[in-house]
Amino acid sequence: MRIWRVLARLVGVLLLLAALFVAYWWFYKLGPVRRRLDPRWYSQHSYQEYWGEVQEGIRRGVWFHDDGHTVGMFGDKAWAEWIMSHVEPGTTMGCSGKLSHSATAMQFLTNQDVGGGADAWLDWWENNGSKSQEEWIKDGFAQRGFKLDVPPTSDGTPVLLALLGNTETDESVTIPEYMKYNAFRCLRDSGFESVRYALSTRKASADIERGLLEYAKWERRWPDAIGVGKLPFAKQDAVFDDRHLPALMRPGFRIIAYTLIVAPLAVGVVIVVWSFRKKPKIELRPQSCKEANNAHNAAVPSSDS
């Protein structure tokens, strides 16, 4: 009987630990990810709060699949240092791997592209890690043939606009998205006023005109007021579509998660409590002759009655 009690306590403790483990992952580790994937939460919070949740999730040890895009667009040199201190030689920094899309993050952060392998980026980092983010971005433009200062001067404005307005499709001359994004925020963060520039420039080339239109599109999506993704020299001062909810946010997934938390917890508590329950002891002692006679007389009615 004692063995069964020990086994019951062991099973109860294991169930409690299992419930606590699931709760730890659901509420702590996956908390920031669940909030960011919830359309209601997203529509009610700013980009700054969204970026805060991304950073909190990564600090809790969960690099979500698409975090590389957000880190690249909103991060700074400190995040480039974080990525390069966590990648392992011989691994991939592409779509798969422990830090998926971290190569994309490095492209946006540095304005350069050395591929999707960790080894290439580690070699690049050894030679360029000591530079500032402005220097990285300047070097990236120079590699494409654009001689620009970062932060840009007024002479660099038409070059950046022509870069934004580039519509070439040939891979040898096309401008990648990360470079256009950095061209846009170089203009935005230096105080560029597109309307004033358009009115003051009477004869603009087709590339510059397209660049002004592209700048307007970028600015609608990433205005200065959102306060994230700004370059170091900047002055420091969207509703979800009808896409399907990710599996992590579906009601069925939530029910399973809470069931795996509550059910083992409840059963475990019951088993542990039951294992410590003691049966009442019945004490038997022999009766004396006098006590037995008294009990007999009390049970038998007298003849007088």
C-alpha positions in Angstrom: 0.0 0.0 0.0 2.9 2.3 0.8 4.3 1.9 -2.8 1.0 2.9 -4.3 1.0 6.1 -2.3 4.6 6.9 -3.4 3.6 6.3 -7.1 0.5 8.4 -6.7 2.6 11.3 -5.3 5.1 10.9 -8.1 2.4 11.1 -10.8 0.8 14.1 -9.1 4.1 16.0 -8.9 4.9 15.2 -12.6 1.5 16.5 -13.6 2.0 19.7 -11.7 5.4 20.1 -13.3 3.9 19.5 -16.8 1.2 22.1 -16.2 3.8 24.6 -14.9 6.0 24.0 -18.0 3.1 24.6 -20.4 2.0 27.7 -18.5 5.6 29.0 -18.6 5.7 28.7 -22.4 2.2 29.9 -23.0 2.2 33.0 -20.7 5.9 33.9 -20.6 7.8 32.6 -23.6 5.0 33.0 -26.2 3.2 35.9 -24.6 4.8 38.6 -26.8 4.3 36.5 -30.0 0.7 35.8 -29.2 0.0 39.5 -28.7 1.6 40.5 -31.9 -0.3 37.9 -33.9 -3.6 39.1 -32.5 -5.3 41.5 -35.0 -7.2 43.2 -32.2 -4.0 43.8 -30.3 -2.2 45.0 -33.4 -4.9 47.5 -34.4 -5.0 49.0 -30.9 -1.3 49.5 -30.4 1.4 51.7 -32.0 4.4 50.6 -33.9 6.5 51.5 -30.9 4.5 49.1 -28.8 4.7 46.5 -31.5 8.5 46.9 -31.7 8.6 46.6 -27.9 6.9 43.3 -28.0 9.2 42.0 -30.7 12.2 42.9 -28.6 10.7 41.4 -25.4 10.0 38.2 -27.2 13.5 37.9 -28.4 14.9 38.7 -25.0 12.7 35.8 -23.7 14.4 33.4 -26.0 11.9 33.2 -28.9 13.1 34.5 -32.3 9.9 34.2 -34.3 10.1 33.3 -38.0 9.5 36.8 -39.3 11.3 38.8 -36.6 14.3 39.3 -38.9 12.2 41.7 -41.1 11.1 43.8 -38.1 14.6 43.9 -36.5 16.1 45.0 -39.8 13.6 47.8 -40.3 13.3 49.0 -36.7 16.7 48.0 -35.1 20.0 49.8 -34.8 23.7 48.8 -34.6 23.1 47.2 -31.2 20.7 44.7 -32.8 23.3 44.0 -35.5 25.8 43.2 -32.7 23.2 41.0 -31.0 22.6 39.0 -34.2 26.3 38.5 -34.9 26.9 37.4 -31.4 24.2 34.7 -31.6 24.8 33.2 -35.1 26.9 30.1 -35.3 29.6 29.4 -37.9 28.4 27.0 -40.6 24.7 27.8 -40.2 22.2 29.6 -42.4 20.8 33.0 -41.7 18.1 32.7 -44.4 14.5 31.5 -44.2 15.3 28.5 -42.1 17.6 28.0 -39.2 17.7 29.2 -35.6 17.7 32.9 -36.5 15.5 32.8 -39.6 15.7 35.8 -41.9 18.5 37.3 -39.8 20.4 37.8 -43.1 17.5 40.0 -44.1 17.8 41.9 -40.9 21.5 42.5 -41.5 20.8 43.7 -45.1 18.4 46.4 -43.8 20.6 47.3 -40.8 23.8 47.6 -42.9 22.6 48.4 -46.4 24.7 45.6 -47.7 24.3 42.0 -48.7 26.9 39.2 -48.4 24.5 36.3 -48.8 22.6 34.0 -46.4 25.4 32.1 -44.8 26.7 32.8 -41.3 30.3 32.4 -42.4 30.1 35.2 -44.9 28.5 37.5 -42.5 30.9 36.7 -39.7 33.8 37.5 -42.1 32.1 40.8 -43.0 31.6 41.6 -39.3 35.2 41.0 -38.5 36.2 43.7 -41.0 33.2 46.1 -40.5 31.8 45.5 -37.0 33.6 48.5 -35.6 32.1 51.0 -38.0 29.0 53.0 -37.3 25.6 52.3 -38.9 25.9 55.5 -41.0 29.2 54.2 -42.4 27.7 50.8 -43.2 24.9 52.5 -45.1 27.3 54.8 -46.9 29.5 51.8 -47.9 26.4 50.0 -49.2 25.5 52.9 -51.5 29.1 53.1 -52.7 29.2 49.5 -53.6 26.3 50.2 -56.0 28.0 53.2 -57.5 26.2 55.9 -55.5 28.6 58.4 -53.9 26.6 59.7 -51.0 27.2 61.2 -47.6 25.3 59.8 -44.7 23.6 61.9 -43.3 23.0 63.2 -46.8 23.7 66.7 -48.0 21.5 68.7 -50.3 23.6 67.5 -53.3 22.7 63.9 -52.4 18.9 64.5 -52.5 18.5 64.0 -56.3 20.7 60.9 -56.1 18.6 59.3 -53.4 15.4 60.2 -55.2 16.7 58.7 -58.5 17.6 55.6 -56.5 14.1 55.3 -55.1 12.7 55.8 -58.6 14.8 53.1 -60.2 12.6 50.7 -62.0 15.2 48.4 -63.6 14.5 44.7 -63.4 17.9 43.4 -64.4 19.5 41.9 -61.3 22.8 43.6 -62.1 21.4 47.1 -61.8 18.1 46.7 -59.9 17.9 48.3 -56.5 17.0 45.9 -53.7 14.2 46.8 -51.2 16.6 47.2 -48.3 18.6 49.8 -50.2 15.5 51.7 -51.2 14.3 51.6 -47.6 17.6 53.1 -46.4 17.5 55.7 -49.2 14.0 56.7 -48.0 14.9 57.0 -44.3 18.1 58.9 -45.2 15.8 61.5 -46.8 13.1 61.3 -44.1 15.4 61.5 -41.1 17.4 64.4 -42.6 14.2 66.5 -42.7 13.5 66.2 -46.4 10.3 67.9 -47.5 9.0 66.3 -50.7 6.4 68.9 -51.6 8.8 71.8 -51.2 11.4 70.0 -53.3 8.9 69.2 -56.0 7.8 72.9 -56.2 11.3 74.2 -56.3 12.5 71.8 -58.9 11.0 72.7 -62.3 12.9 70.4 -64.5 13.2 67.0 -62.8 14.3 63.8 -64.6 11.9 60.9 -64.9 13.8 59.0 -62.2 13.5 61.9 -59.8 9.8 62.2 -60.5 9.3 58.5 -59.9 11.4 58.9 -56.8 9.2 61.6 -55.4 6.2 59.3 -55.9 7.9 56.4 -54.3 9.0 58.6 -51.4 5.4 59.6 -50.8 4.4 55.9 -50.7 7.1 55.0 -48.3 6.3 58.0 -46.1 2.6 57.0 -45.9 3.7 53.7 -44.5 6.6 54.8 -42.3 6.0 58.4 -41.3 8.4 60.2 -39.0 5.7 60.2 -36.3 5.8 56.5 -35.7 9.1 56.9 -33.9 10.7 53.6 -34.9 13.3 52.7 -37.5 15.0 56.0 -37.3 18.7 56.4 -38.1 21.1 57.7 -35.5 21.3 61.2 -37.0 17.5 61.6 -37.0 15.9 64.2 -34.7 14.7 62.4 -31.6 11.6 63.8 -30.5 -2.8 50.1 -39.9 -5.4 47.9 -39.6 -5.1 44.2 -40.1 -6.6 42.7 -43.2 -9.0 39.8 -43.3 -6.3 37.2 -43.3 -6.8 34.0 -41.4 -5.7 33.9 -37.8 -2.4 32.1 -37.2 -2.8 28.7 -35.6 -1.4 30.0 -32.4 -4.3 32.4 -32.0 -7.1 30.2 -33.1 -9.7 29.3 -30.4 -9.1 25.6 -30.7 -5.4 26.1 -30.0 -6.2 28.2 -27.0 -8.5 25.6 -25.6 -5.9 22.9 -26.0 -3.3 25.1 -24.3 -5.5 26.0 -21.3 -6.6 22.4 -21.0 -3.0 21.2 -20.8 -2.5 23.7 -18.1 -5.6 23.4 -15.9 -6.4 19.7 -16.2 -3.0 18.3 -15.1 -2.9 21.0 -12.4 -6.2 20.0 -11.0 -5.7 16.3 -11.2 -2.2 16.6 -9.8 -3.5 18.6 -6.8 -6.2 16.0 -6.1 -3.8 13.1 -6.3 -1.2 14.7 -4.1 -3.8 15.7 -1.5 -5.3 12.2 -1.6 -1.9 10.6 -1.1 -1.5 12.4 2.2 -4.9 11.5 3.5 -4.8 9.2 6.6 -7.5 6.7 7.4 -9.0 7.1 10.9 -7.8 4.5 13.3 -10.4 2.4 15.2 -9.2 1.6 18.7 -10.5 -1.6 20.2 -10.1 -2.4 23.9 -11.6 -5.2 26.0 -14.6 -4.4 28.2 -14.7 -5.2 31.8 -17.4 -7.5 33.2 -19.2 -4.5 34.9 -19.2 -2.5 31.6 -20.6 -5.5 29.7 -23.4 -6.0 32.3 -24.3 -2.3 32.3 -24.5 -2.3 28.5 -26.7 -5.5 28.5 -29.1 -4.1 31.1 -29.4 -0.9 29.1 -30.4 -2.8 26.0 -32.9 -5.1 27.7 -36.2 -3.4 29.0 -37.0 -4.0 32.6 -40.0 -6.1 33.7 -41.6 -3.2 35.6 -42.2 -1.3 32.5 
